[in-house]
Amino acid sequence: MATPDPLLDKAKWRNPWWRLNNLYHIVTDDRQEMRFRPNEEQAHFWMTMWLQELILKARQRGFTTFVDLIALDQCVFNPNFTASIIAHTLPDAEKIFRNKVLFAYERLPSFVRSLAPIKKQSSSELVFANGSSISVSTSNRGGTVQLLHVSEMGKIARKYPDKAEEIVNGAFRAVPVTKGGRIIVESTAEGRSGWFYKQVQIAKRRRDQGAKDTPLDFRLHFYPWWGKAAYRLSERDAEAVIFTDEQLEYFERVESLIKRRLTREQRAWYVKVLATSPDDEAMKREFPSYEDEAFEVSTEGLIFGKQMVAARKGGRIGKVPVRPDILLRSYWDLGVNDTNTIWVEQQVGSMHRFVRYFAGSNEGMDYYHRKLEDWRKAMAAKLGVEEHRLRWGAHYLPHDGDTRVMGHELFTRKQLLEELGFRNIEIVKRIDDKRNAIAMGKAIFPECEFDEEGCAEGIDCLDNYSREWNEDRGEWASYPRHDKFSHGADSWLQFAQWHRKVAEDRRPGGMAASSPSWATVRGGY
């Protein structure tokens, strides 16, 4: 008697896991067509899947393919189901549609395709006769979506922050997660920047605390390089690989963190790939061994990326106490309808300690004067000292601090602050080329410390201060991006520019050399 064909057993069709294991075909990395079989980690994701998912992964782990097959399967076997896939770039979107969605659909058994024949087809969308549809683009077109897949959200948030904001505020809101809708976001890491990084940290913290996920929470899934079976050399090839002491120390540290042993074959694969990688940063970004490493040193396009990494490694971002009897100084970036930002700093020895950061918008000079004074008085009380022992040195305003203020045409911002009671207000001369100011910032960075709590928002600005992405050239431009992070960076650059002036004036023949009172007037240098 002939063995029945399991594909003809309609009872199995009601099981989506069975369908994913038996009905779909893919193209492998070496361009071979084969029937798709979920690997161990894809199976783990399926078993632990929630309503809102974050997948942090190493490169080429197959999750884009797996999620898109889930989306296609739901469209074929459920009427009136809408799936939307958002890709990093238009070429990526076209590739996903052609090589994953359309390829898999066209190779379904004919009687399966008859359940949902194509009613309408374009270069980025399939509309089925059962009322379902699946589309791939760089943004969601609107309307209710039952399954939204965002591929490489880290890259989107890093290079196109406006697009990432549009996805979060638009596409995410179109998914009824409290009524069974699902959002799946997967990506490699792209540094301490943007929505993906922040949500991974939130989800990781909630998971580590054992908190229960609600339908409005994202659940984190991490899939490192060492979980992929193909990421290892053969036993024979691995024997020829020689490890340095530094590499052996790295693997020992990784093993202590992940609580498992890495085979010689896995270690050898990692070392050989590292040898062809542009640098350690790229390797850890593309092939992280543990979660925190994925974001540890990814600095591509970040203006102060390497400096912030060095500051963290050197313990210069943490708890930085305010010292009484040492003058406070403030550095400003002025905005009217834009964001106004202020850094507060003390110099202790050769180190510049940034102890507080303020930001606001649509406020007058009286507001910022009051904020600074209220903080100073509260800090003096916290330190248990009289107010006069914690006092202001100088306040450094950018070049437009000497321009007239709308509504106060008789006064400049500098004059308004003087009327409010601030003294020693200095105007920092404008530098025509922002790149020169940035170079000054990088030069002084090793001498700076930041209070992690008091300057949290400002640290975020320095972390994310980025060059603009040049879409036409496919590279980072030489000039910085103007966004919500640039204001905090600009006020900090007032410090860097002023510090350079101090250094220049202290040279033989400079102002400081010829005028003993200059340092005192400007706040204790």
N, C-alpha and C positions, 0 to 999 in steps of 0.2 A: 504494500500500500504506500502511495506517495506521501512524503512528509509535507504537511500543510505549510504554506508560506506564511510566516508570522506577519508579513505586511498586509495580508488579507484579513487578519483578525481585527475587525473593527473595534472590538472591546479595548484593544491596546491603544487605539488612537485617542482615547479619552485621557490617557496618561501623558502629560507633557514631557516628563523625564524620559519615558520610553521613546517618544517621538524625537527628542533631541539626540538620543543615542542611535537612532536607526534610519531616519528619513533624510538627513541633510548631508550635502557634499561641500567640501571646501578645497581651496588650493593651498598646499603646504608652502613652507619657506623656500623649498627647492623646486617650486612650481609644478608639483605633482598633484593631480586630482585624487581625492580619497574621501571615503565616508567619514563624517565627523564623529568622533568619540570624545566626550568630555574627559579631560585629564583629572588627576586627583584634586588639584586646587580648584578647578572649575566646578567639580562636584561639591567641594567644600563650600564654595560660594553659593551654589544652588541650595544646599541644605541649611545655610545660615542667612539666606536672603531676607531682607527687611523691606520696608516701604521706601525708605530713602537710603541710598547706598553711596559710600565713598570707597573707591578701590585705589589704593596707593600701590604701585607695582613697579617691577623692573621692566625693561624693554622686552617686547615680543613674548609676552606671557600668554597671548591668545584671548584676552578678555574682551577686546573689541569685537572679535569674531563671535565669541560665545554670547555676549549680550545682544548683538544684532540678530543672531539666530533665534534667541528667545523672543525678540520683538517680531520677527517674521512669523514664527510659529504661532504666536498669539493672534496675529492678523489672519492667518489662514484658517485657524480652527475656532475663531470666535467672531461672530458678526458684529459689525459696528465698533470695531476696536481700532483706535488711532495710535500709531507709534511714530515718534519723531526722533531722529538721530541728528545731533549737532556735532560737526567736526571742526577741527582746528582751523583749516584753510579750505578754500574751494577745491583745489586739487585733491585734498584728502577726502572731502565729501564725495567727489565724483568716483574716487577709487573705492571707497566703502560701498557705494551704491552698486557699482559695476561688479566688483570682485567678491563681495560678501552677500549682499541682499539679492540682486538679480541672478547671480550665478547659482546661489542655493535654490532659489525658487524654480528656475528653469530645469533643474535636475531632480525635482521632486517626481515621484511616480505620477503618471498621468491621472490616475483616479484620485490622488490627493489634490492635485491642481484643480480637478473638476469641482472640488468643494468650494474653491475660491478662485475662479478664473479672473484674469485681468480684465477689468472694464476700461481702464484708462492708464496709459503709461507715458512718462516723460523721462528726461535724463536724470531726474532726481526723485521721482515718486512713482509708486505703484498704487493704484486704486482698484480694489477687488469688487467683484459682483456682490459679495456678502455685506457690503457697506464698510468694510475695513480699509485702512490705508497705511502705508509706511513711506516716510519721506526722509531724505538726507540732505542737509544744507548746513550753512554756517550760522543760522539763527532759526528760531521757531516762527512759523507764519501766523500763529494765533489759533484760537479755538481750543476746545478741551482735548487733552492728550492723556491717554491711559498709561502709556509707557514712554518716558523721555530718557534717552541715553545721550550723555554729553561726553565725548571722547577728547582726551587731552585738555581737560579744564585747566590744569596748571599752566600750560603753554598759552592758552587763551587769556587767562587772568594776567599772565606776565607780560605778554606783548600787546594785548588789546583789552586793557582794563574797562574801557567803555562797553565793549561787546560783552565782557563777563558780567558787568552790572546789568546790561539788558537781558541776558540769559536768566540771571537770578530774579530780577524784578518782573520779567515778562514770561519767559518759558516755564519757569518753576511754578509760577502762580496758575498756570493753565492745567496743572496736574492735580487732580483731587485725591491727594494722598490719604485723607481721612475717609475716603470712600473706595479704597482699593487701588488707586492710581500709584504708579511707582516711578521714582527718579533714580537713575543709576549714573553716577559720575565716576569716571575712571581716568587715571593720568599717571605719568611719571612726575617726579617732583621738579619744581622750577624755583627753588630758593624760598626764602622767608618773605614771600610776597603774594598778595592777592587773596581772593576768596578761597581757593583750594587749600592753601597752607593754613589759613585761619580755621577753616572747618575741620581739617584733619586734627589740629591741635585740640579743638573743642571736643570732637568725638573721642579722641584718644584719652583725654582727661576724664570724660564721663565713663568710658570703658574701664579705665584703671581704678576709678572710684567705685566701680560695681553698680553704677546708676542704671536704672531701667530705661530703655529707649521708649519714647513716645512716638506716635505717627509723624510728629513734626521734627524729630531728631534724625540726623544722619548717623548710620552705623558704619564704623571703619573696618575695612578688610585690607590687610597688608600681605603682599605676595613678593618676597625677595628673589634675587637671582638664584640662590642656592636651592630653591624649591623646584626648579625646572630640570628635568632629567637630562636634557640635551646640553646643559651648561656644565660640562666636564670633559676632560680629555680621556683618551683611552689609557689603560694601565701602562702600556708600553710608552706612549708619548709622555705621560706624566713623569715617568722615571727619569727622563732627560731634562726636566725642568729643575733649575737650581733656585732656591729661595734665599733672599737676603735676610739678615737678622731683623730688619725693620718689618719685612713682610710676615715673618713668623710671629713677631710680636703682635702685628695687626690681627692675624687669624686667631691667635690665642685670646685676644680681647673680644673679638666677635663671638667666638665660641662661648665665652663666659656670659655674654649678653643674651645669646639666642638659646642657650642651654642645650646645645647639641654639637656633635663633632662634624667637621668638614673633612671629607676624604682628601687624599692627596690628589686625586683626579679633579676634584672640584677646585682645590687651591691652585692647581696648575692651570686650569682654564682661566681663573680669575687673573692670575699673574700675566698670562699671555695676552688677554684682552686689555689689561691695564697698560701693557707695553705699547699697544697701538692706539690707546686713548689719548686725546689731546692733553689731559692732565688728570690729577687725582679728583678734581672737582667734578669733571664730566663723568668719570667712572662712578663716583658715589651717587651722582644724580640719576644716571641711567641704570645702574646696577647696584642699588642699595642692599646692604647686608641686614640692616635693621631700620626701624622707622625713623628715628631721629637723624640717622646718617643721611637719609634721603634729602633732608633740608639743610644739612650741616654746613656745606661749603659751596652751594650753588650760587655763583656770583655773576653769571653772564648777564651783561647789560646793566648791572647795578653799579652805580657810580661809587658808592662807598662799601660795596659788598665785601671786598677783601679786608678793608679796614675794620668793619664790624665783626667779621670772623676773628680777626686778630685780637680785637678788644674783648670778645667773649672768652677766647682761649687764655688771654692774659689776666682775666678776672677784673677787667676794667668796666664791666657792666654788672652791677649788683647793688648792694646797699652802700650808699655814699652819704655819710652824715654831714649835716650842716654844722659849720664851726662858728661859735660866737667869736667876736673880736676880729673877724676877718671880713673885709668888705664884700658885699654882694654886688654883682654887676649883672645887668640885663642886656640882651641883644634882641633886636626887633626886626620883624618883617611886617610892613604896614599894609593893611588892606581896608578898603571902605566897604564895598559890596563883596569883596573877596575875604579870604581868611587872614586874620591878624595873628601872628605867632610870636612868642617871647621865650627865650631861654634865660635861666638864672644860673650864674656861675660864681664860684669862689676859686681863688688860686691858693693852693697849699703847697709850698715849696715850688717845684717846677711843674706840678700837675695842675691841670684845670679841671675842677670838679663841677659838673653840671648837676644841680640838685633839684631843679624844678622846671617844668615846661607848662606854658599856658597857650591856649588857642581860643579864638572866638571870631565872630563875624557880625557885621551890621551893628557894631557898638562904637561909642565914642571914646576919646582918650580918658575921660573921667572913669569909665568902666574898668579899663586896664590899670589905671592908677590905683583904683580901689582894690582890685584883685591882688595886685602886687603888695600893697600895704597890708591888707587883711592877712595875706599869707605870712608876711614878715613878722607881724605882731603875734600871730598864732604860733609861729615857729619859735619865737623868743620865749613865749610862755611854755611851750613844750620842752625847751632846753632848760627852763628854770632860770632864765637870766632877764635882767631889765632890758626894756626895748632898745635903749640907746646902745647896748652892746652888740646888737645885730642891726647894722645900718647899711644903707646903700652907698656904693662908691659911685660909679658912673653908669649911665644908660646910653646904649649905642643904637642909634637910629640909622636906617638907610638914607640915601641921598634925598628921597622925597619927604623926609622929615622936615625939610625946610620949605616945603610948598604950602600954599594956603589951603585951608580946609573948607570944603563946601559947607555952607551954613555958618562958618566962622571966618569969613573972608579977611578979617583983620588979623588973624592969627595963623601961624604955622603949627604943625603938630608939636614941634619942639617947644614953641612958646606956650601952647596949651598945657603941656606937661609941667613946664616951669611955673605957670600960674597955679597949677594944682599942688605944687610943693616940691617937685623933683628938682635936684640940682645936678650939675656936672653932666649935662646932656650933650653928647658928641654926635656929630653927623659923620658917618663912614662914607668916604668918597666912593662913588660908583666906579666899578670896573667894567669897561666896555665889553670885554670878552669873558663870559661866564666860565669858560674853561680855565682861565687864569685863577679865578676865585676857587674853583674846585681843586686845582693843584695846590693852592694854599691850604685848603682844608685837609687834603691828604697828608701834607707835610706835617701839620700840627696834630694829627689824629693820635699818634702814639703817646702824646702828652695829655690826653683827655680821659676822664672817667665820667660815668653816667649812672645816676641813681635809677635803678630799674623801676621803682614804683613811682617816684615823683616825676620822672621823665618818660613814662611809658609811651605816651602818644608821640612825643618827639623822637624817641628811639625808633618807633615804627616808621616815622618819616625818613630817618636816615637809612633804615633797613631797605626801604622801598624807593628811595630816590633813584630814578632810572633814566637812562638815555632813551630817546624816542626810537621806536622801531620803524625802519625804512622798508615799507612793503615792496617797493619797486626793486630795490637792491637785495632784499632778503637779508638785511644786516642791521646792527644797531648803529644809529646815527651818532655823531660826535657831540650833539647838543642834548641837554636834559629835557625830559618831558614835563610839561606844565600840567600838574594834576593836584590832587588833595595832599600829596606827600611833599610836593616841591616847596610849599610855603614854610613848613617846619625846617626843611633843609636850608632854605634861603636865609632864615633868621640865624641859623647856626653859622652860615657862611659869613654873616656880619662879624662874628667873633673871629673867624679865620683871617678875614681881610684886615681887621683891626690889629690882630696879633702880628701880622706881617709888617704893618706900619710901625708898631712898637719896635720890632727887630731892626727895621731899617733906620729908625730915628736914633737907636742906641749905637749905631755904628759911629766911628770917629767923624766928627763934624755934623752929626745929626742933631735933631732937636733935643733929644734926651741928654746928649752929651753936653750941650751948651746951656740947658735950662734945668737946674736942679728941682724946680717946683713942678715940672711937667708930669712926672710920675705920680705925684700926690694928687694933682688936680684930676687925673684920669683914673683914679680909683685904686691906687696902691701898688702900681707896678714899680 
